[in-house]
Every structure is written in structure tokens, then in C-alpha cells.
Amino acid sequence: MPLRIILVRHGETEWNREYRIQGGSSDTPLNAEGRRQAEELALRFADSKIQAIYSSPLRRALGTAQAIAGRRNLEVIVEPALREIEAGELEGVTTAEMGIRFSDYMVEKGVDKKIPGGESLAEMQQRGWGFISRLAEKNKDGNIAVVSHYFVIMSTICAVLDIPLSSILRLRLSTGSISIITFNGKDTRLELFNDTGGLGRRL
């Protein structure tokens, strides 16, 4: 049986609604919709056999992870490598103010170029994918939930599919969504992407 890592994007925040750049230094909480999404995720996980749940330390991810863990009597393991990309001087800026989507800005700037005062997409992928890879080395089978953020999850999927980081422009990831990657020896696969199927789609 392969190892399944269930990647969960945190629930919605007010900054998501406002199209505000929400990076690793923006510790925004879940809004009412985000809390609803977290509870729905908890119900989706109700019948699943999860052996561990890891989360970014940021409140929007940690709140989502705690909702899932609470129904399963699991302790959330906080992992700093899962925090969102450090957006530096762009933290809190709206896409309307920038005149361009954040992901477009980063790809046009170059995936190896640091955001002023922050980090590059490549650096963020290295720490996020590095952690996921270490998990896969230590756990050869079973199910592990990982609650994180848009760019961490997207860059992880790019690594699994062995496609350029610039490919994030061709993909979209919703708040409160689930994606699943599997590891079977050296074989890695994307089993599910951006699923928001609700209670009818238990894991």
C-alpha cells in the first residue's frame, strides 16, 4: 500500500475575500466561511484512517488542522516549513493595488528571484517539498494530512508532476480544498487535485 499525503489548503480568511497578499508573515485567522469550511473538512475526514496531521504554524492553517484533528483525537504537529511564502514588502497589498495577480508577478519576476524583503518561489518550494520528501522517507505507507497554503501546495504538486514552477499559472487551488499525492517507492503520483466535494465525498 502506498503512502498517501492529503494536502489541505486552509479555510477562507477576510484577506482571501479582499484579494490581499497573504504570505508567511500575515497571521490572519479564519473568517466565518473559513470556519465552516474547516468543519466540513473535519466531517470529510471522519471515517479516514489518518496516522498524523501536520500544519503550518499560521492561524488560518492551524485552525483548519485543529478542526480536523479534534474529531479524530489527534495532536496537530506544527511544522514551520509549511508556512506560506514570505511576501516581504508585498504583505497585505491587494492585487488591485498591484495591478497584477500575485502569482503572475512572481513568475514574471522569475521563480528564482526573491520578493523584496521576502523569498523566491524556488526557495519556498525547496523548504516545503523538502519537508514532504522527508515525510515520505520516514513513512512508507498509511495516510498523513498536511494543512498548508496556496503556494506551498502548488509548488509541491509541481514537484510531484516534475513540471516547472511557472506552471502554477495554469492551475487554481480553492480554500478548503483537498489534493492527494501518493508515494510508492520512487513512484510519485497526483491522485486528487483541488477537491471541494463536500460531505458527499468522504476520504
CYANA upper distance limits for C-alpha pairs under 8 A (distance plus 0.5 A):
  1 MET  CA    141 ASP  CA      6.36
  1 MET  CA    142 GLY  CA      7.92
  1 MET  CA    184 ASN  CA      8.10
  2 PRO  CA    140 LYS  CA      7.22
  2 PRO  CA    141 ASP  CA      5.38
  2 PRO  CA    142 GLY  CA      7.44
  2 PRO  CA    182 THR  CA      6.77
  2 PRO  CA    183 PHE  CA      6.06
  2 PRO  CA    184 ASN  CA      5.20
  2 PRO  CA    185 GLY  CA      8.40
  3 LEU  CA    136 ALA  CA      7.67
  3 LEU  CA    139 ASN  CA      7.41
  3 LEU  CA    140 LYS  CA      6.07
  3 LEU  CA    141 ASP  CA      4.28
  3 LEU  CA    142 GLY  CA      5.52
  3 LEU  CA    143 ASN  CA      6.58
  3 LEU  CA    144 ILE  CA      8.41
  3 LEU  CA    182 THR  CA      5.98
  3 LEU  CA    183 PHE  CA      5.59
  3 LEU  CA    184 ASN  CA      7.02
  4 ARG  CA    141 ASP  CA      7.55
  4 ARG  CA    142 GLY  CA      6.71
  4 ARG  CA    143 ASN  CA      5.33
  4 ARG  CA    144 ILE  CA      6.90
  4 ARG  CA    180 ILE  CA      7.10
  4 ARG  CA    181 ILE  CA      6.33
  4 ARG  CA    182 THR  CA      5.01
  4 ARG  CA    183 PHE  CA      7.08
  5 ILE  CA    143 ASN  CA      6.39
  5 ILE  CA    144 ILE  CA      5.42
  5 ILE  CA    145 ALA  CA      6.32
  5 ILE  CA    146 VAL  CA      7.43
  5 ILE  CA    180 ILE  CA      6.24
  5 ILE  CA    181 ILE  CA      5.89
  5 ILE  CA    182 THR  CA      6.72
  6 ILE  CA    143 ASN  CA      7.71
  6 ILE  CA    144 ILE  CA      6.58
  6 ILE  CA    145 ALA  CA      5.15
  6 ILE  CA    146 VAL  CA      6.50
  6 ILE  CA    178 ILE  CA      7.21
  6 ILE  CA    179 SER  CA      6.45
  6 ILE  CA    180 ILE  CA      5.03
  6 ILE  CA    181 ILE  CA      7.11
  7 LEU  CA    145 ALA  CA      6.65
  7 LEU  CA    146 VAL  CA      5.49
  7 LEU  CA    147 VAL  CA      6.51
  7 LEU  CA    148 SER  CA      7.74
  7 LEU  CA    153 ILE  CA      7.32
  7 LEU  CA    178 ILE  CA      6.20
  7 LEU  CA    179 SER  CA      5.55
  7 LEU  CA    180 ILE  CA      6.32
  7 LEU  CA    181 ILE  CA      8.16
  8 VAL  CA    145 ALA  CA      7.70
  8 VAL  CA    146 VAL  CA      6.52
  8 VAL  CA    147 VAL  CA      5.11
  8 VAL  CA    148 SER  CA      6.70
  8 VAL  CA    149 HIS  CA      8.43
  8 VAL  CA    176 GLY  CA      7.23
  8 VAL  CA    177 SER  CA      6.32
  8 VAL  CA    178 ILE  CA      5.24
  8 VAL  CA    179 SER  CA      7.04
  9 ARG  CA     61 ALA  CA      7.93
  9 ARG  CA    147 VAL  CA      6.38
  9 ARG  CA    148 SER  CA      5.84
  9 ARG  CA    149 HIS  CA      5.77
  9 ARG  CA    150 TYR  CA      6.95
  9 ARG  CA    153 ILE  CA      7.93
  9 ARG  CA    173 LEU  CA      8.36
  9 ARG  CA    174 SER  CA      7.83
  9 ARG  CA    175 THR  CA      6.10
  9 ARG  CA    176 GLY  CA      5.81
  9 ARG  CA    177 SER  CA      5.97
  9 ARG  CA    178 ILE  CA      7.15
 10 HIS  CA     34 GLY  CA      8.18
 10 HIS  CA     38 ALA  CA      8.06
 10 HIS  CA     60 ARG  CA      6.44
 10 HIS  CA     61 ALA  CA      5.26
 10 HIS  CA     64 THR  CA      6.19
 10 HIS  CA     65 ALA  CA      8.46
 10 HIS  CA    147 VAL  CA      6.90
 10 HIS  CA    148 SER  CA      6.69
 10 HIS  CA    149 HIS  CA      6.83
 10 HIS  CA    175 THR  CA      6.31
 10 HIS  CA    176 GLY  CA      5.82
 10 HIS  CA    177 SER  CA      8.17
 11 GLY  CA     30 LEU  CA      6.77
 11 GLY  CA     33 GLU  CA      7.92
 11 GLY  CA     34 GLY  CA      4.54
 11 GLY  CA     35 ARG  CA      7.12
 11 GLY  CA     37 GLN  CA      6.09
 11 GLY  CA     38 ALA  CA      6.41
 11 GLY  CA     60 ARG  CA      7.19
 11 GLY  CA     61 ALA  CA      7.84
 11 GLY  CA     64 THR  CA      6.84
 11 GLY  CA    175 THR  CA      5.53
 11 GLY  CA    176 GLY  CA      5.00
 12 GLU  CA     16 ASN  CA      6.63
 12 GLU  CA     17 ARG  CA      8.12
 12 GLU  CA     30 LEU  CA      6.25
 12 GLU  CA     31 ASN  CA      6.71
 12 GLU  CA     33 GLU  CA      6.61
 12 GLU  CA     34 GLY  CA      4.48
 12 GLU  CA     35 ARG  CA      8.18
 12 GLU  CA     37 GLN  CA      8.07
 12 GLU  CA     60 ARG  CA      8.26
 12 GLU  CA    175 THR  CA      6.06
 12 GLU  CA    176 GLY  CA      7.54
 13 THR  CA     17 ARG  CA      7.26
 13 THR  CA     28 THR  CA      7.24
 13 THR  CA     29 PRO  CA      6.64
 13 THR  CA     30 LEU  CA      5.09
 13 THR  CA     31 ASN  CA      5.32
 13 THR  CA     33 GLU  CA      8.25
 13 THR  CA     34 GLY  CA      6.56
 13 THR  CA     60 ARG  CA      7.68
 14 GLU  CA     18 GLU  CA      6.75
 14 GLU  CA     30 LEU  CA      7.94
 14 GLU  CA     31 ASN  CA      6.46
 15 TRP  CA     19 TYR  CA      6.47
 15 TRP  CA     20 ARG  CA      5.51
 15 TRP  CA     21 ILE  CA      7.88
 15 TRP  CA     22 GLN  CA      7.32
 15 TRP  CA     28 THR  CA      8.06
 15 TRP  CA     92 GLY  CA      8.38
 16 ASN  CA     20 ARG  CA      6.73
 16 ASN  CA     22 GLN  CA      8.21
 18 GLU  CA     94 THR  CA      7.63
 19 TYR  CA     94 THR  CA      6.04
 19 TYR  CA     95 THR  CA      6.47
 19 TYR  CA     96 ALA  CA      8.43
 20 ARG  CA     91 GLU  CA      8.31
 20 ARG  CA     92 GLY  CA      5.81
 20 ARG  CA     93 VAL  CA      5.92
 20 ARG  CA     94 THR  CA      4.64
 20 ARG  CA     95 THR  CA      6.88
 21 ILE  CA     87 ALA  CA      7.99
 21 ILE  CA     90 LEU  CA      7.12
 21 ILE  CA     91 GLU  CA      5.90
 21 ILE  CA     92 GLY  CA      5.52
 21 ILE  CA     93 VAL  CA      6.00
 21 ILE  CA     94 THR  CA      6.53
 21 ILE  CA     95 THR  CA      7.79
 21 ILE  CA    102 PHE  CA      7.58
 22 GLN  CA     26 SER  CA      6.01
 22 GLN  CA     28 THR  CA      8.40
 22 GLN  CA     84 GLU  CA      8.44
 22 GLN  CA     87 ALA  CA      7.98
 22 GLN  CA     91 GLU  CA      6.43
 22 GLN  CA     92 GLY  CA      6.62
 23 GLY  CA     84 GLU  CA      5.72
 23 GLY  CA     85 ILE  CA      5.81
 23 GLY  CA     86 GLU  CA      5.67
 23 GLY  CA     87 ALA  CA      5.54
 23 GLY  CA     88 GLY  CA      8.46
 23 GLY  CA     91 GLU  CA      6.59
 24 GLY  CA     58 LEU  CA      8.08
 24 GLY  CA     83 ARG  CA      6.12
 24 GLY  CA     84 GLU  CA      4.95
 24 GLY  CA     85 ILE  CA      5.79
 24 GLY  CA     86 GLU  CA      5.05
 24 GLY  CA     87 ALA  CA      7.24
 25 SER  CA     86 GLU  CA      6.88
 25 SER  CA     87 ALA  CA      7.97
 25 SER  CA     88 GLY  CA      8.33
 25 SER  CA     91 GLU  CA      7.74
 26 SER  CA     58 LEU  CA      8.42
 26 SER  CA     91 GLU  CA      7.26
 26 SER  CA     92 GLY  CA      7.95
 27 ASP  CA     58 LEU  CA      5.89
 27 ASP  CA     59 ARG  CA      6.34
 27 ASP  CA     60 ARG  CA      7.70
 28 THR  CA     58 LEU  CA      8.02
 28 THR  CA     59 ARG  CA      6.78
 28 THR  CA     60 ARG  CA      6.57
 29 PRO  CA     59 ARG  CA      5.80
 29 PRO  CA     60 ARG  CA      5.27
 29 PRO  CA     63 GLY  CA      8.23
 30 LEU  CA     34 GLY  CA      5.39
 30 LEU  CA     35 ARG  CA      6.39
 30 LEU  CA     59 ARG  CA      7.97
 30 LEU  CA     60 ARG  CA      5.64
 30 LEU  CA     63 GLY  CA      7.72
 31 ASN  CA     35 ARG  CA      6.69
 32 ALA  CA     36 ARG  CA      6.80
 33 GLU  CA     37 GLN  CA      6.68
 34 GLY  CA     38 ALA  CA      6.65
 34 GLY  CA    175 THR  CA      8.40
 34 GLY  CA    176 GLY  CA      7.90
 35 ARG  CA     39 GLU  CA      6.78
 35 ARG  CA     63 GLY  CA      8.49
 35 ARG  CA     64 THR  CA      7.91
 36 ARG  CA     40 GLU  CA      6.72
 37 GLN  CA     41 LEU  CA      6.62
 37 GLN  CA    176 GLY  CA      6.07
 38 ALA  CA     42 ALA  CA      6.70
 38 ALA  CA     63 GLY  CA      8.14
 38 ALA  CA     64 THR  CA      5.41
 38 ALA  CA     65 ALA  CA      8.26
 38 ALA  CA     67 ALA  CA      6.44
 38 ALA  CA     68 ILE  CA      7.61
 38 ALA  CA    176 GLY  CA      7.27
 39 GLU  CA     43 LEU  CA      6.89
 39 GLU  CA     64 THR  CA      8.44
 39 GLU  CA     67 ALA  CA      6.56
 39 GLU  CA     68 ILE  CA      7.79
 40 GLU  CA     44 ARG  CA      6.78
 40 GLU  CA    198 GLY  CA      7.19
 40 GLU  CA    199 LEU  CA      7.25
 41 LEU  CA     45 PHE  CA      6.79
 41 LEU  CA     67 ALA  CA      8.41
 41 LEU  CA     68 ILE  CA      6.98
 41 LEU  CA    176 GLY  CA      7.67
 41 LEU  CA    198 GLY  CA      8.17
 42 ALA  CA     46 ALA  CA      6.74
 42 ALA  CA     67 ALA  CA      6.29
 42 ALA  CA     68 ILE  CA      4.57
 42 ALA  CA     69 ALA  CA      7.96
 42 ALA  CA     70 GLY  CA      8.49
 42 ALA  CA     71 ARG  CA      7.14
 43 LEU  CA     68 ILE  CA      8.16
 43 LEU  CA     71 ARG  CA      8.46
 43 LEU  CA    199 LEU  CA      7.24
 43 LEU  CA    202 ARG  CA      8.24
 44 ARG  CA    198 GLY  CA      7.63
 44 ARG  CA    199 LEU  CA      6.14
 44 ARG  CA    201 ARG  CA      7.31
 44 ARG  CA    202 ARG  CA      4.99
 44 ARG  CA    203 LEU  CA      6.56
 45 PHE  CA     68 ILE  CA      7.30
 45 PHE  CA    202 ARG  CA      6.94
 45 PHE  CA    203 LEU  CA      6.37
 46 ALA  CA     71 ARG  CA      7.28
 46 ALA  CA     72 ARG  CA      7.59
 46 ALA  CA    202 ARG  CA      8.22
 47 ASP  CA    202 ARG  CA      7.80
 47 ASP  CA    203 LEU  CA      7.61
 48 SER  CA    202 ARG  CA      8.32
 48 SER  CA    203 LEU  CA      6.22
 49 LYS  CA    142 GLY  CA      8.33
 49 LYS  CA    143 ASN  CA      7.06
 50 ILE  CA    142 GLY  CA      7.90
 50 ILE  CA    143 ASN  CA      5.52
 50 ILE  CA    144 ILE  CA      6.10
 50 ILE  CA    145 ALA  CA      7.36
 51 GLN  CA    142 GLY  CA      7.49
 51 GLN  CA    143 ASN  CA      6.50
 51 GLN  CA    144 ILE  CA      6.36
 52 ALA  CA     74 LEU  CA      7.55
 52 ALA  CA     75 GLU  CA      8.27
 52 ALA  CA     76 VAL  CA      8.09
 52 ALA  CA     77 ILE  CA      8.34
 52 ALA  CA    143 ASN  CA      8.03
 52 ALA  CA    144 ILE  CA      5.68
 52 ALA  CA    145 ALA  CA      6.88
 53 ILE  CA     65 ALA  CA      7.76
 53 ILE  CA     69 ALA  CA      7.61
 53 ILE  CA     74 LEU  CA      7.86
 53 ILE  CA     75 GLU  CA      7.78
 53 ILE  CA     76 VAL  CA      5.93
 53 ILE  CA     77 ILE  CA      6.72
 53 ILE  CA    144 ILE  CA      6.40
 53 ILE  CA    145 ALA  CA      5.13
 53 ILE  CA    146 VAL  CA      6.30
 53 ILE  CA    147 VAL  CA      8.13
 54 TYR  CA     65 ALA  CA      8.07
 54 TYR  CA     76 VAL  CA      6.21
 54 TYR  CA     77 ILE  CA      5.15
 54 TYR  CA     78 VAL  CA      6.29
 54 TYR  CA     79 GLU  CA      6.95
 54 TYR  CA    144 ILE  CA      8.35
 54 TYR  CA    145 ALA  CA      6.75
 54 TYR  CA    146 VAL  CA      5.29
 54 TYR  CA    147 VAL  CA      6.72
 55 SER  CA     61 ALA  CA      6.81
 55 SER  CA     62 LEU  CA      6.32
 55 SER  CA     65 ALA  CA      6.78
 55 SER  CA     76 VAL  CA      7.18
 55 SER  CA     77 ILE  CA      6.67
 55 SER  CA     78 VAL  CA      5.47
 55 SER  CA     79 GLU  CA      6.26
 55 SER  CA     82 LEU  CA      7.13
 55 SER  CA    146 VAL  CA      6.27
 55 SER  CA    147 VAL  CA      5.17
 55 SER  CA    148 SER  CA      6.57
 56 SER  CA     61 ALA  CA      6.31
 56 SER  CA     62 LEU  CA      6.77
 56 SER  CA     78 VAL  CA      6.36
 56 SER  CA     79 GLU  CA      5.89
 56 SER  CA     80 PRO  CA      6.27
 56 SER  CA     81 ALA  CA      7.65
 56 SER  CA     82 LEU  CA      5.08
 56 SER  CA     83 ARG  CA      5.25
 56 SER  CA     84 GLU  CA      8.37
 56 SER  CA    147 VAL  CA      6.97
 56 SER  CA    148 SER  CA      5.96
 56 SER  CA    149 HIS  CA      8.49
 57 PRO  CA     61 ALA  CA      7.51
 57 PRO  CA     62 LEU  CA      6.46
 57 PRO  CA     78 VAL  CA      6.10
 57 PRO  CA     79 GLU  CA      6.94
 57 PRO  CA     80 PRO  CA      6.50
 57 PRO  CA     82 LEU  CA      8.17
 57 PRO  CA     83 ARG  CA      6.98
 58 LEU  CA     62 LEU  CA      6.46
 58 LEU  CA     83 ARG  CA      7.09
 59 ARG  CA     63 GLY  CA      6.15
 60 ARG  CA     64 THR  CA      6.95
 61 ALA  CA     65 ALA  CA      6.66
 61 ALA  CA    147 VAL  CA      6.39
 61 ALA  CA    148 SER  CA      6.27
 61 ALA  CA    149 HIS  CA      7.81
 62 LEU  CA     66 GLN  CA      6.50
 62 LEU  CA     76 VAL  CA      8.49
 62 LEU  CA     78 VAL  CA      8.36
 62 LEU  CA    147 VAL  CA      8.01
 63 GLY  CA     67 ALA  CA      6.82
 64 THR  CA     68 ILE  CA      7.08
 64 THR  CA    147 VAL  CA      7.84
 65 ALA  CA     69 ALA  CA      6.54
 65 ALA  CA     76 VAL  CA      7.21
 65 ALA  CA    147 VAL  CA      6.53
 66 GLN  CA     70 GLY  CA      6.22
 66 GLN  CA     76 VAL  CA      7.01
 67 ALA  CA     71 ARG  CA      7.54
 68 ILE  CA     72 ARG  CA      7.52
 69 ALA  CA     73 ASN  CA      6.39
 69 ALA  CA     74 LEU  CA      5.45
 69 ALA  CA     75 GLU  CA      6.98
 69 ALA  CA     76 VAL  CA      7.05
 70 GLY  CA     74 LEU  CA      7.11
 79 GLU  CA     83 ARG  CA      8.26
 81 ALA  CA    127 ARG  CA      6.15
 81 ALA  CA    128 GLY  CA      6.05
 81 ALA  CA    131 PHE  CA      7.15
 82 LEU  CA    127 ARG  CA      8.32
 82 LEU  CA    128 GLY  CA      6.18
 82 LEU  CA    131 PHE  CA      8.40
 82 LEU  CA    147 VAL  CA      8.36
 82 LEU  CA    148 SER  CA      6.19
 82 LEU  CA    149 HIS  CA      8.03
 82 LEU  CA    152 VAL  CA      7.24
 83 ARG  CA    148 SER  CA      7.05
 83 ARG  CA    149 HIS  CA      7.41
 83 ARG  CA    152 VAL  CA      8.04
 84 GLU  CA    124 MET  CA      8.42
 84 GLU  CA    148 SER  CA      7.78
 84 GLU  CA    149 HIS  CA      6.00
 84 GLU  CA    150 TYR  CA      7.83
 84 GLU  CA    151 PHE  CA      7.08
 84 GLU  CA    152 VAL  CA      6.70
 85 ILE  CA    118 GLY  CA      8.27
 85 ILE  CA    119 GLU  CA      7.25
 85 ILE  CA    120 SER  CA      8.25
 85 ILE  CA    121 LEU  CA      7.78
 85 ILE  CA    124 MET  CA      6.29
 85 ILE  CA    151 PHE  CA      7.17
 85 ILE  CA    152 VAL  CA      7.71
 86 GLU  CA    115 ILE  CA      8.38
 86 GLU  CA    118 GLY  CA      5.24
 86 GLU  CA    119 GLU  CA      5.98
 87 ALA  CA     91 GLU  CA      5.81
 87 ALA  CA    115 ILE  CA      6.65
 87 ALA  CA    116 PRO  CA      8.20
 87 ALA  CA    117 GLY  CA      7.73
 87 ALA  CA    118 GLY  CA      5.45
 87 ALA  CA    119 GLU  CA      7.31
 88 GLY  CA    115 ILE  CA      6.79
 88 GLY  CA    116 PRO  CA      6.22
 88 GLY  CA    117 GLY  CA      4.61
 88 GLY  CA    118 GLY  CA      4.46
 88 GLY  CA    119 GLU  CA      7.99
 89 GLU  CA    115 ILE  CA      8.10
 89 GLU  CA    116 PRO  CA      6.34
 89 GLU  CA    117 GLY  CA      6.18
 89 GLU  CA    118 GLY  CA      7.72
 90 LEU  CA    115 ILE  CA      8.36
 90 LEU  CA    116 PRO  CA      8.30
 93 VAL  CA     97 GLU  CA      7.10
 93 VAL  CA     98 MET  CA      7.73
 94 THR  CA     98 MET  CA      6.93
 95 THR  CA     99 GLY  CA      6.30
 95 THR  CA    100 ILE  CA      6.23
 95 THR  CA    101 ARG  CA      6.00
 95 THR  CA    102 PHE  CA      7.20
 96 ALA  CA    100 ILE  CA      7.60
100 ILE  CA    104 ASP  CA      7.15
100 ILE  CA    105 TYR  CA      6.89
101 ARG  CA    105 TYR  CA      6.71
102 PHE  CA    106 MET  CA      6.80
103 SER  CA    107 VAL  CA      6.73
103 SER  CA    168 ILE  CA      8.00
103 SER  CA    169 LEU  CA      7.21
104 ASP  CA    108 GLU  CA      6.48
104 ASP  CA    169 LEU  CA      7.28
105 TYR  CA    109 LYS  CA      6.48
106 MET  CA    110 GLY  CA      6.60
106 MET  CA    111 VAL  CA      6.84
106 MET  CA    113 LYS  CA      8.49
106 MET  CA    115 ILE  CA      8.13
106 MET  CA    120 SER  CA      8.40
106 MET  CA    121 LEU  CA      7.84
107 VAL  CA    111 VAL  CA      5.99
107 VAL  CA    166 SER  CA      6.27
109 LYS  CA    113 LYS  CA      6.97
111 VAL  CA    120 SER  CA      6.56
111 VAL  CA    121 LEU  CA      5.54
111 VAL  CA    122 ALA  CA      6.15
111 VAL  CA    165 LEU  CA      7.43
111 VAL  CA    166 SER  CA      7.65
112 ASP  CA    120 SER  CA      5.96
112 ASP  CA    121 LEU  CA      6.88
112 ASP  CA    122 ALA  CA      5.87
112 ASP  CA    123 GLU  CA      7.91
113 LYS  CA    119 GLU  CA      8.15
113 LYS  CA    120 SER  CA      5.72
113 LYS  CA    121 LEU  CA      8.13
114 LYS  CA    118 GLY  CA      6.57
114 LYS  CA    119 GLU  CA      5.00
114 LYS  CA    120 SER  CA      4.56
114 LYS  CA    121 LEU  CA      8.13
115 ILE  CA    119 GLU  CA      5.88
115 ILE  CA    120 SER  CA      6.46
119 GLU  CA    123 GLU  CA      6.87
119 GLU  CA    124 MET  CA      7.41
120 SER  CA    124 MET  CA      6.81
121 LEU  CA    125 GLN  CA      6.58
121 LEU  CA    151 PHE  CA      8.48
121 LEU  CA    155 SER  CA      8.46
121 LEU  CA    165 LEU  CA      8.12
122 ALA  CA    126 GLN  CA      6.65
122 ALA  CA    165 LEU  CA      8.16
123 GLU  CA    127 ARG  CA      7.05
124 MET  CA    128 GLY  CA      6.65
124 MET  CA    152 VAL  CA      7.45
125 GLN  CA    129 TRP  CA      6.08
125 GLN  CA    130 GLY  CA      8.22
125 GLN  CA    152 VAL  CA      6.98
125 GLN  CA    155 SER  CA      5.95
125 GLN  CA    156 THR  CA      7.19
126 GLN  CA    130 GLY  CA      6.04
127 ARG  CA    131 PHE  CA      6.76
128 GLY  CA    132 ILE  CA      6.96
128 GLY  CA    152 VAL  CA      6.38
128 GLY  CA    155 SER  CA      8.43
128 GLY  CA    156 THR  CA      7.41
129 TRP  CA    133 SER  CA      6.46
129 TRP  CA    152 VAL  CA      8.41
129 TRP  CA    155 SER  CA      8.03
129 TRP  CA    156 THR  CA      5.92
129 TRP  CA    159 ALA  CA      7.75
130 GLY  CA    134 ARG  CA      6.78
131 PHE  CA    135 LEU  CA      6.80
132 ILE  CA    136 ALA  CA      6.84
132 ILE  CA    156 THR  CA      8.50
133 SER  CA    137 GLU  CA      6.81
134 ARG  CA    138 LYS  CA      6.84
135 LEU  CA    139 ASN  CA      6.53
136 ALA  CA    140 LYS  CA      6.81
136 ALA  CA    183 PHE  CA      7.33
140 LYS  CA    183 PHE  CA      8.18
140 LYS  CA    184 ASN  CA      8.04
140 LYS  CA    185 GLY  CA      8.29
148 SER  CA    152 VAL  CA      7.18
148 SER  CA    153 ILE  CA      7.27
149 HIS  CA    153 ILE  CA      6.55
150 TYR  CA    154 MET  CA      6.54
150 TYR  CA    173 LEU  CA      7.09
151 PHE  CA    155 SER  CA      6.33
152 VAL  CA    156 THR  CA      6.64
153 ILE  CA    157 ILE  CA      6.76
154 MET  CA    158 CYS  CA      6.81
154 MET  CA    168 ILE  CA      6.88
154 MET  CA    173 LEU  CA      8.14
155 SER  CA    159 ALA  CA      6.79
155 SER  CA    165 LEU  CA      6.81
155 SER  CA    168 ILE  CA      7.90
156 THR  CA    160 VAL  CA      6.76
157 ILE  CA    161 LEU  CA      6.63
157 ILE  CA    181 ILE  CA      8.38
157 ILE  CA    190 LEU  CA      7.74
158 CYS  CA    162 ASP  CA      6.26
158 CYS  CA    163 ILE  CA      5.63
158 CYS  CA    164 PRO  CA      6.94
158 CYS  CA    165 LEU  CA      6.57
158 CYS  CA    167 SER  CA      7.74
158 CYS  CA    168 ILE  CA      8.07
159 ALA  CA    163 ILE  CA      6.99
159 ALA  CA    164 PRO  CA      8.47
160 VAL  CA    181 ILE  CA      8.16
160 VAL  CA    188 THR  CA      6.51
160 VAL  CA    189 ARG  CA      6.90
160 VAL  CA    190 LEU  CA      7.44
161 LEU  CA    188 THR  CA      8.36
161 LEU  CA    189 ARG  CA      7.58
161 LEU  CA    190 LEU  CA      7.70
163 ILE  CA    167 SER  CA      7.28
167 SER  CA    171 LEU  CA      7.60
168 ILE  CA    172 ARG  CA      8.06
172 ARG  CA    194 ASN  CA      8.12
173 LEU  CA    177 SER  CA      7.53
173 LEU  CA    194 ASN  CA      5.98
174 SER  CA    194 ASN  CA      6.88
174 SER  CA    196 THR  CA      8.21
176 GLY  CA    196 THR  CA      7.37
177 SER  CA    194 ASN  CA      5.68
177 SER  CA    195 ASP  CA      5.75
177 SER  CA    196 THR  CA      5.47
178 ILE  CA    192 LEU  CA      8.00
178 ILE  CA    193 PHE  CA      7.08
178 ILE  CA    194 ASN  CA      5.88
178 ILE  CA    195 ASP  CA      5.49
178 ILE  CA    196 THR  CA      7.13
179 SER  CA    190 LEU  CA      8.31
179 SER  CA    191 GLU  CA      7.94
179 SER  CA    192 LEU  CA      5.39
179 SER  CA    193 PHE  CA      4.72
179 SER  CA    194 ASN  CA      5.85
179 SER  CA    195 ASP  CA      6.83
180 ILE  CA    190 LEU  CA      6.63
180 ILE  CA    191 GLU  CA      5.79
180 ILE  CA    192 LEU  CA      5.34
180 ILE  CA    193 PHE  CA      7.05
181 ILE  CA    188 THR  CA      7.56
181 ILE  CA    189 ARG  CA      6.06
181 ILE  CA    190 LEU  CA      5.04
181 ILE  CA    191 GLU  CA      5.99
181 ILE  CA    192 LEU  CA      7.59
182 THR  CA    188 THR  CA      6.08
182 THR  CA    189 ARG  CA      5.72
182 THR  CA    190 LEU  CA      7.00
182 THR  CA    191 GLU  CA      7.22
183 PHE  CA    187 ASP  CA      6.34
183 PHE  CA    188 THR  CA      5.17
183 PHE  CA    189 ARG  CA      7.24
184 ASN  CA    188 THR  CA      6.91
197 GLY  CA    201 ARG  CA      5.93
198 GLY  CA    202 ARG  CA      8.27
